[in-house]
Amino acid sequence: MTRLIASLLSPLPLISLGAALALAAVAPAARADACGGVPTCRDLGPFTASVVRVNVTRQDRTTAYQGVRTTVRFTNVSRQPLVLGYRDHSSSVTDNNGLAYRWSSKAEGIGVVGRGSADAQFRLAPGESRDAAFEGVLQYSLRRQVAGNVFSHDITIVQLVPVSAVQVRELRDHVVSFSNLSAGNSLAAATPPARDAGPGPTHEPSLAPRSTMPPVAGRSGGDCPATGACQATGPLVANVVGVNVTRSGNVTAYQTVRATVRFTNASDEPLILAYRQGSGAVSDETGRPYRWGFKAYGIGVVERNGADPQFRLAPGESREAAFEATQQYDARGVHPGNVFTWDMTMVQLAVVGVGQVRTLHDYALGFSNLRGSAGGSSAEAAPDVARAVNQVADLLKGLKR
């Protein structure tokens, strides 16, 4: 026992400087944070997720609704191709008053992974970035609850591995959590340099291209100026070139916003685009949503049972399409705004046969700080026109008498 105690109390043997350096060389070095300390960015190993915008909409009635839409930019910081998907129903939004946004939840611009199915369309080459949007809606009573203005948003992103042209396998889930989010534009982390993620586990198959469609090569001139009216993603550059605002009605009034967007094919391959039906989300600086009568003009629409491939762009070609949304409001108590945020999803299509079209990729587009113009005097003249029509109707009624 005495020997045992003496051995425990004896000093540890000294390690030579050369041995210490050898041990330091063997020990793995700590990996630098690819987000660079940006609080709205998460480093998830092979990719980063950065909040680029949070949009909050509110519709105040006895039963009120508040929606939170978080746009996230995913960047592949590895040296391997990457396929991501959104775990269906994993989006969870809460506010600083403890309310959960469970009434409606959806994702835009990224494939969904559900029971027995996985959409592998969200593919990132090394160093590439793409945006996706995630939305939660709160339904609450104005008489009993107060909605908050600071939010936490959690989502689960699935890393996928294609094993054939039509089959994919789930590799791992990544839980992405953001906190202290508020409405407005967030400072997203700059695109980090690609890092060597290693070859990965030996059982992982290499990424195969989806079907027989090769990746679209980029070309120069595909960048946007530093403005909320333009966004470049994948082979597509979208630039808002006009915003027209019109008003009509009396006590029950309507304000309609029409945005004209110029799409440019920034790739070296032909490009077919369409608008994803139901993906449009418009709001103004008062937080009120424009949910009535959303329409697309000059471009095909992707619906549940079909897709219209009419909008085709040659390499370098530009074409315009228009999108319209309306807000219905009570003119006695509501003053609609004139600065708009506009989100929508464009779909890249491929013609695979006579009368057959396949969707390739969704691209979530977000535009902010769009200022409307009256388009001449239409915003002011619309109430006058409605008033004149009513006067003519009254005159005809008098003649009938």
HELIX and SHEET records of a PDB file:
HELIX    1   1 THR A    2  LEU A    9  1                                   8    
HELIX    2   2 LEU A   17  VAL A   26  1                                  10    
HELIX    3   3 SER A  378  LYS A  400  1                                  23    
SHEET    1   A 5 CYS A  41  ASP A  43  0                                        
SHEET    2   A 5 PHE A  47  GLN A  59 -1                                        
SHEET    3   A 5 THR A  63  ASN A  76 -1                                        
SHEET    4   A 5 SER A 129  SER A 141 -1                                        
SHEET    5   A 5 SER A 104  GLU A 108 -1                                        
SHEET    1   B 3 CYS A  41  ASP A  43  0                                        
SHEET    2   B 3 PHE A  47  GLN A  59 -1                                        
SHEET    3   B 3 GLY A 184  ASN A 185 -1                                        
SHEET    1   C 5 SER A  92  ASP A  95  0                                        
SHEET    2   C 5 PHE A 151  PRO A 162 -1                                        
SHEET    3   C 5 LEU A  82  ARG A  87 -1                                        
SHEET    4   C 5 VAL A 112  GLY A 114  1                                        
SHEET    5   C 5 SER A 117  ALA A 118 -1                                        
SHEET    1   D 4 SER A  92  ASP A  95  0                                        
SHEET    2   D 4 PHE A 151  PRO A 162 -1                                        
SHEET    3   D 4 LEU A  82  ARG A  87 -1                                        
SHEET    4   D 4 PHE A 122  LEU A 124 -1                                        
SHEET    1   E 3 SER A  92  ASP A  95  0                                        
SHEET    2   E 3 PHE A 151  PRO A 162 -1                                        
SHEET    3   E 3 VAL A 168  LEU A 181 -1                                        
SHEET    1   F 5 CYS A 230  THR A 233  0                                        
SHEET    2   F 5 LEU A 236  GLY A 249 -1                                        
SHEET    3   F 5 THR A 252  ASN A 265 -1                                        
SHEET    4   F 5 SER A 318  ASP A 330 -1                                        
SHEET    5   F 5 TRP A 292  TYR A 297 -1                                        
SHEET    1   G 5 ALA A 281  ASP A 284  0                                        
SHEET    2   G 5 VAL A 339  GLY A 353 -1                                        
SHEET    3   G 5 LEU A 271  ARG A 276 -1                                        
SHEET    4   G 5 VAL A 301  GLU A 303  1                                        
SHEET    5   G 5 GLY A 306  ALA A 307 -1                                        
SHEET    1   H 4 ALA A 281  ASP A 284  0                                        
SHEET    2   H 4 VAL A 339  GLY A 353 -1                                        
SHEET    3   H 4 LEU A 271  ARG A 276 -1                                        
SHEET    4   H 4 PHE A 311  LEU A 313 -1                                        
SHEET    1   I 3 ALA A 281  ASP A 284  0                                        
SHEET    2   I 3 VAL A 339  GLY A 353 -1                                        
SHEET    3   I 3 GLN A 356  ARG A 371 -1                                        
END                                                                             
